[in-house]
Amino acid sequence: MPKPDCIELPDVEPIPILHEDRSVLAIDKPRGWMLVPFSWQKTKRNLQAAIVSSIAAGDFWARSRGLSFLRFVHRLDAETTGVMLFAKSQGAVESYSELFQSRRMEKGYLAVVVGTPKQVEWTCRLKLAPNSKRIGRMEVDTRNGKQAETHFRVLQARATTSLVEARPFTGRTHQIRVHLAASGNPVVGDELYGHSPHRMKLGLRAVQLAYTDPFTRRRVEICAPVEVFCREYGFDIPGG
């Protein structure tokens, strides 16, 4: 019997597997799941805990792969969807974490923003730091903040919103969201850094990871589908 092409957790829609090899497994993360340690029990939507429990229960998607270990090596915000990478061993966690920390992991996102950016293409290098007055929120801090860099390119513009490609070169918390808000074009549905008319969903999707496999030295590119995301916000498929 072939291995399932998705992670099947109780009471949720199957989570598509986008890529798999001997070291890692990449999924198309749905909205609403937090990426926090297994021991963090303040939410029932802890994706790491759900996966660990499913593996321990011997669920078929994991058993068919002989999986005994799977751990995230980077984070996406709870409401951000798209490419999410998990390692199949502690050694792989360390090796792939190093790719992110050393900025050798190429990351691509699509963001739906409010309004039309003043420039078609630009790079934001505003430093970021935790907001001392609001826990869980970041802010621009030119004096004490950490280096942050994101390249943006407008792909399509509509009457009130635009579709923007974002390529972060650093990995600060909420980096894309804060940099876009600072530009005057917050992500649609961003309740922390913008405004959320009609309770729209956060318009941010991780669509690409690309890297050189630390074990095989081969080039790997993992992409998430964009059709549903683009149509949800009224945009054409980029390059389509």
MOGIKA-V137984 format. One line per field, one symbol per residue. phi: phi as a letter, one per 40 degrees, with the letter a starting at -180 (. if undefined). A space follows every 10 residues. Layout:
# MOGIKA-V137984
phi: ???
This chain:
# MOGIKA-V137984
phi: .ccccacbbc gbcdccccaa acbbbbbccc cgccbbddcc bcacbccccc cdcccccgdd dcccbgcbaa acbabbddcc bhcbbbbcac ccdccccccc ccgcbcbbbb bcbcgbdcbc aabbbccbac ccbbcgbbac bccbccdaab bbaccabbcb bbbbcbbccb bcdfdccccc cccgbccdgc ccbabbcffc cccbbcbaba acdcbcgccb bbbbcbdcdc cdbgbccdgc
